[in-house]
Amino acid sequence: MNVIIVPDYEQMSVNAAALVAAEIKARPRTVLGLPTGNTPKGMYRELVRLHRAGELDFSGVVAFNIDEYWGLSPDHPMSFAYFMRTHLLDHVNVAPENAHWPEVGADPALACRAYEEKIRAAGGLDLAVLGIGVNGHIGFNEPGTPFGSETHYVRLAQETRLANYRGYGFKDLAEVPEYAVTMGIATIMAARRVLLLASGREKATAVAQTVEGPVSEAVPASILQRHPDATLIVDEEAAFALSGPSA
Ligand code: PGA
């Protein structure tokens, strides 16, 4: 794992966008896995800035959202499809037919299989960008998710629902969906390259367990220790509990 520690959220965002931009420039038909959350907002802002400055062309990019709440339509303001449109897709030139998210609302098993198949048909992910939950989840792969999992239907951990209720402007906890669809650990591990971002003190324990703890399904992100090309960009607060030489 390549762990890059930067001073703050802003620097994390700029570095992350630079890595994504370099990937797109090297491979104009890059297939991206893209996360939702407060963590990547700054990275998306910077990617939009680069595009507007004429420095980054998304015309060949294929984008797959990492996850989605079950039961929220793409037009629902709390859906991850809506998030991706408002933070990135509406502002850059990804072709509409190249922007994908899990289609929720029909049969969960079918929806998951269809999404996994779509990713495969696109040639698999070149770069999966991820946030991390306070419980070490990546995507909505909660602790205990089998490492061999592909895209699947998941019941959200209560701490995840609480974090999302507090972090995203849901009016009350009951509004936060109980189920979601997420790319699995195996889907993410099959990406040629993985970039995980973390910012803030509340992520410090999860980051330390990910980088220095045992590889365990109890901490889903710890599997990234076994990925051949995983980079973590973390700010100093999120790196706080690291004890290794990189800290
Ligand atoms: P956050 O969410 O970026 O809003 O902290 C990350 C996650 O839960 O995966």
Residues whose N, C-alpha, C, O or C-beta is under 5 A from the ligand:
A	BS01	PGA	T36 G37 N38 T39 P40 G131 I132 G133 H137 G139 G167
